[in-house]
Amino acid sequence: MKLASAQIPLTPDIARNAAEIRRVILAAAEDGARLILFCEGALSGYVKNQILEPDRWDAFDWTLQDQELAAIADLCKSLSVSAAIGGVHRFAPSARPHNCLYIVSADRDLRARYDKRFLSHTEITDWFTPGTEPVCFEVDGFVFGCAICIEVQFPELFMQYEQLGVDAVLFASYGIPEQFQIALRAHASLNCLWIAAATPAQESPKGPAGIIGPDGNWAARCPAGNIATYTIATLDRGDPKYQIPLQKARPWRALARKGEIYRRSIGDDEAAPSA
């Protein structure tokens, strides 16, 4: 299946952001993409940049975000594609919202929602409520997990997704600086996963949107200028290029983590070596 990762300009205008999201979905669908990833805050705008005042969520236009999200879902259904879109989710009027990824798909308005679990100090102090659970969903027989921004610094999250059997992680961020790029490539290689990374166009000079293969190398990348665009990679478990990470390394590491192969190698009559 073809997976797309987008970089679009973010503005404080939800309707303008939504129009750009729909434009990219249309174009990527024409190129054969079955799932399109957008960055953190792609629909709502990003806190501290497009949303400027913490603890003023009463002024946020929740109705407009819901309307635009519904319109995006209608477009996805008409095109038989899915999309992962950064936004904010209000789960209680008196509580801080979640920083989230909305998953809309060809067969329903909202397939899933991932709420960012590991928040920055500023986010947990002034802006958001953390999520609590990993989220996995399927498109065309491939299973996807989700991560947002600072969560790149928590390797256990990517290890958890590998153990849950995902094929790829969707990483939505407001910027992909060099240290994030290094970490993402490491997570992809160590866990033998594809990782799609999306960023705003205005942050792409620090690191453009792209898709990393399960060997840890970039399979596709957008240009690094302030350009609204997307890139596409094909996810194929049978690709000879990924035979070692997918057919050998990943199953072997799963066995190794269980430890039984090492216990058997010692033998019933042999003592384990001392540390």
C-alpha positions in Angstrom: 0.0 0.0 0.0 1.1 3.6 -0.6 1.6 5.8 2.4 1.9 9.6 2.1 3.4 12.1 4.5 2.6 15.8 4.1 4.0 19.1 5.0 1.5 21.9 4.9 1.6 25.5 6.2 -0.1 26.0 9.5 -2.2 29.1 10.3 -4.4 30.3 13.1 -7.4 29.9 10.7 -9.0 26.4 11.1 -10.9 26.7 7.9 -7.8 27.6 5.9 -5.9 24.7 7.4 -8.7 22.4 6.6 -8.8 23.6 3.0 -5.1 22.8 2.6 -5.6 19.4 4.2 -8.3 18.6 1.7 -6.2 19.8 -1.2 -3.4 17.5 -0.3 -5.7 14.5 0.3 -7.1 15.0 -3.2 -3.7 15.2 -4.8 -2.2 12.3 -2.8 -5.2 10.1 -3.5 -4.8 10.7 -7.2 -1.2 9.5 -6.8 -2.5 6.3 -5.2 -2.0 7.0 -1.5 -4.2 5.0 0.7 -3.3 6.8 4.0 -2.1 10.4 4.3 -0.4 11.7 7.5 -0.5 15.4 8.5 1.5 17.1 11.3 0.8 17.9 14.9 -1.9 20.6 15.1 -2.5 20.4 11.3 -6.2 21.3 11.7 -6.3 23.2 14.9 -3.0 25.1 14.7 -0.1 24.4 17.1 0.0 25.8 20.6 2.6 28.5 21.3 2.6 29.3 17.5 -0.9 29.5 16.1 -2.8 29.1 19.4 -1.1 31.7 21.6 -2.8 31.7 25.0 -2.8 28.7 27.4 -5.8 27.9 29.5 -8.0 29.9 27.1 -9.6 27.0 25.4 -13.0 28.5 25.9 -12.1 30.9 23.1 -11.1 28.1 20.7 -13.7 27.4 18.0 -14.5 23.8 18.8 -17.6 23.8 16.5 -15.6 24.9 13.5 -13.0 22.3 14.1 -15.7 19.6 14.3 -17.3 20.8 11.1 -14.1 20.9 9.2 -13.1 17.4 10.5 -16.5 16.1 9.3 -15.9 17.6 5.9 -12.5 16.0 5.7 -14.0 12.7 6.7 -16.6 13.0 3.9 -13.9 13.7 1.4 -11.9 10.6 2.6 -15.0 8.4 2.3 -15.7 9.7 -1.2 -12.1 8.9 -2.2 -11.9 5.6 -0.3 -8.7 6.8 1.5 -7.7 7.4 5.2 -6.0 10.3 6.8 -4.3 11.0 10.2 -4.7 14.7 11.1 -3.3 16.6 14.1 -5.7 18.5 16.2 -7.0 19.0 19.7 -9.8 17.1 21.5 -12.0 18.5 24.2 -13.2 15.5 26.3 -14.8 17.7 29.1 -15.6 21.4 29.1 -13.8 22.0 32.4 -10.7 20.0 31.5 -7.7 20.8 29.4 -8.0 19.0 26.0 -5.8 16.3 24.5 -3.2 17.0 21.8 -4.2 14.3 19.4 -4.2 12.6 16.0 -7.6 12.1 14.4 -7.9 9.0 12.2 -10.6 9.4 9.5 -11.2 6.6 7.0 -13.1 5.5 4.0 -15.7 3.6 5.9 -16.5 5.8 8.9 -16.1 9.4 10.0 -13.7 8.7 12.9 -11.9 5.4 13.0 -9.7 6.2 16.0 -8.1 9.0 17.9 -4.6 9.0 19.5 -4.1 11.3 22.5 -0.4 12.2 23.1 0.8 10.4 26.2 4.2 11.9 26.9 3.7 15.7 27.2 6.4 18.3 27.5 6.8 20.3 30.7 5.0 23.3 29.1 2.2 21.1 27.7 1.5 19.4 31.0 1.8 22.7 33.0 -0.3 25.0 30.8 -1.9 23.3 27.9 -3.0 19.7 27.7 -4.2 16.5 29.5 -2.1 13.4 28.6 -3.5 10.4 26.9 -3.1 6.9 28.4 -3.2 4.3 25.7 -1.4 3.3 22.5 -3.6 3.3 19.4 -3.4 0.8 16.5 -5.6 0.7 13.4 -5.5 -1.1 10.1 -5.5 0.0 6.4 -5.2 -2.5 3.6 -3.8 -5.2 5.8 -1.1 -3.0 7.4 -1.3 -2.0 11.0 -0.3 1.5 12.2 0.5 3.0 15.5 0.8 6.7 16.4 3.2 9.1 18.1 3.4 12.8 18.5 6.5 15.2 18.7 8.4 14.8 22.0 7.4 11.2 22.2 10.3 10.5 19.8 12.4 10.7 23.0 10.7 7.7 24.5 12.0 4.5 22.9 9.7 2.3 24.9 6.8 3.7 23.0 8.2 2.4 19.7 9.2 -0.9 21.3 5.6 -1.2 22.5 4.3 -0.8 19.0 6.7 -3.4 17.7 5.4 -5.8 20.3 1.8 -5.0 19.3 2.6 -6.1 15.8 2.4 -2.8 14.0 4.0 -2.4 10.5 4.4 1.4 10.7 4.3 4.3 13.2 2.8 7.6 12.2 4.8 10.4 13.8 3.2 13.8 13.7 5.3 16.7 14.9 5.7 20.5 14.8 9.2 20.3 13.4 11.6 17.4 12.8 15.0 18.7 13.8 18.2 16.7 13.3 18.1 15.0 16.7 14.5 13.8 15.9 15.6 12.5 12.6 18.4 10.5 14.1 16.1 9.1 16.8 13.4 8.2 14.2 15.9 6.4 12.0 17.1 4.5 15.0 13.6 3.5 16.2 12.8 2.3 12.6 15.9 0.2 12.4 15.9 -1.2 15.9 12.2 -2.2 15.7 12.1 -3.0 12.0 9.2 -0.6 11.3 8.3 2.0 8.7 8.0 5.4 10.3 6.2 8.3 8.5 7.0 11.8 9.8 5.0 14.9 9.1 5.8 18.5 9.8 4.5 22.0 8.9 5.9 23.5 5.8 7.3 26.5 7.7 9.3 24.1 9.9 10.6 21.9 7.0 14.0 23.7 6.6 14.9 22.0 10.0 13.9 18.7 8.5 11.3 17.9 5.9 8.4 15.4 6.0 9.3 11.9 4.9 9.0 8.1 5.4 11.7 5.9 6.9 12.0 2.2 5.9 12.4 -0.7 8.4 16.1 -0.6 7.6 16.4 2.9 9.1 17.0 4.7 5.8 14.7 7.3 4.3 12.5 5.8 1.7 10.9 9.1 0.6 11.3 12.8 1.6 9.8 16.1 0.8 11.9 19.1 -0.2 13.3 21.0 2.7 12.2 24.5 1.6 9.0 26.2 2.9 6.9 24.2 0.4 3.5 22.8 0.8 3.7 19.2 -0.6 3.8 15.5 0.3 5.8 12.5 -0.4 4.8 8.8 -0.9 6.4 5.5 -0.2 5.2 2.0 -0.9 4.9 -0.3 2.1 5.6 -3.9 0.8 6.6 -6.6 3.2 7.9 -8.7 0.3 10.3 -5.9 -0.9 13.8 -7.6 -1.3 15.3 -4.4 0.1 13.7 -5.1 3.4 14.1 -8.9 3.5 16.7 -8.8 6.4 14.8 -6.3 8.7 11.4 -7.8 8.1 12.0 -11.5 7.5 15.0 -12.1 9.6 15.9 -9.4 12.2 12.4 -8.7 13.5 11.3 -12.3 14.2 14.7 -13.2 15.6 14.7 -10.2 18.0 11.2 -11.2 19.2 12.6 -14.7 20.0 15.7 -13.2 21.6 13.6 -11.0 23.9 11.7 -14.0 25.2 15.1 -15.6 26.1 14.1 -19.3 25.6 16.6 -19.7 22.8 19.5 -18.8 25.1 18.2 -21.0 27.9 18.1 -23.9 25.5 21.6 -23.3 24.3 23.0 -23.8 27.8 21.6 -27.3 28.0 19.9 -29.2 30.8 23.2 -30.4 32.4 25.1 -27.2 32.1 25.2 -24.4 34.6 24.6 -20.9 33.3 27.8 -18.9 33.2 28.4 -16.5 36.1 28.0 -12.8 35.4 
